[in-house]
Structure formats: structure tokens, C-alpha cells
Amino acid sequence: MQEEFEEFAEKAKTLPDTISNEDKLLLYGLYKQAIVGTGTTGIYRPSALLETMHSSIELINLLLFKC
């Protein structure tokens, strides 16, 4: 999953400028959660990390499809 996430993080850099700021902010938030974590509980949960990575990949696919 980590390799796939990194691949899609690179693809996100190629998204056109027409992507809305709302979508960019959502994507950035998911990216930061996947990289840093939520920081709210102080408890590391690998399952939550995988869910966030999966959500990031889904959003990037959606945004690439919209373009």
C-alpha cells in the first residue's frame, strides 16, 4: 500500500490547476494524515493509516478522471 500511495502522491502533483481549492485542501489533508497521522489521540493505528492512504488514492483517481 505504501508504494501505491507514493505513486499516487506523485500523480497528484500533475493535477491541472483547474482543480478546485476545496479538492486541493481535502487532498492535502488526507496526505498529511497519511504521512503524519491525525495527532488527536497520540495512538498509532496502522488500520487508520491504511484507510487514509486508500482514501487519498481514491480521491486522486476521482480528480484525474474529472480532468
C-alpha positions in Angstrom: 0.0 0.0 0.0 2.9 2.4 0.8 4.3 2.1 -2.7 0.9 2.7 -4.3 0.3 5.7 -2.1 3.7 7.2 -3.0 2.9 6.6 -6.7 -0.4 8.4 -6.4 1.1 11.2 -4.4 3.4 11.8 -7.4 0.4 11.7 -9.7 -1.3 14.3 -7.6 1.5 16.7 -8.5 0.4 16.5 -12.1 -3.2 17.5 -11.5 -4.2 20.6 -13.5 -4.7 24.0 -12.0 -8.4 23.7 -12.6 -8.9 21.5 -9.6 -10.9 23.4 -7.0 -9.3 24.7 -3.9 -11.7 22.6 -1.9 -10.5 19.5 -3.6 -6.9 20.5 -3.1 -7.4 21.1 0.6 -9.1 17.8 1.0 -6.3 16.0 -0.8 -3.7 17.8 1.2 -5.5 16.9 4.5 -5.6 13.2 3.5 -2.0 13.3 2.5 -0.9 14.9 5.8 -3.0 12.4 7.8 -1.3 9.5 5.9 2.2 10.9 6.4 1.9 12.4 10.0 -1.3 10.9 11.4 -4.2 12.7 12.9 -2.4 13.8 16.0 -5.6 13.9 18.0 -5.2 10.7 20.1 -1.5 10.1 20.2 -2.2 6.5 19.5 -0.8 5.0 16.3 -3.3 2.8 14.4 -2.0 1.1 11.3 -5.5 0.4 10.1 -6.4 4.1 10.2 -3.2 4.9 8.2 -4.2 2.4 5.6 -7.7 3.8 5.4 -6.3 7.3 4.9 -3.9 6.1 2.2 -6.8 4.3 0.4 -9.0 7.4 0.6 -6.2 9.6 -0.8 -5.7 7.2 -3.7 -9.5 7.1 -4.4 -9.6 11.0 -4.4 -6.7 11.3 -6.7 -8.3 8.8 -9.1 -11.5 10.8 -9.0 -9.7 14.1 -9.7 -7.7 12.6 -12.5 -10.9 11.2 -14.0 -12.6 14.6 -13.8 -9.8 16.3 -15.8 
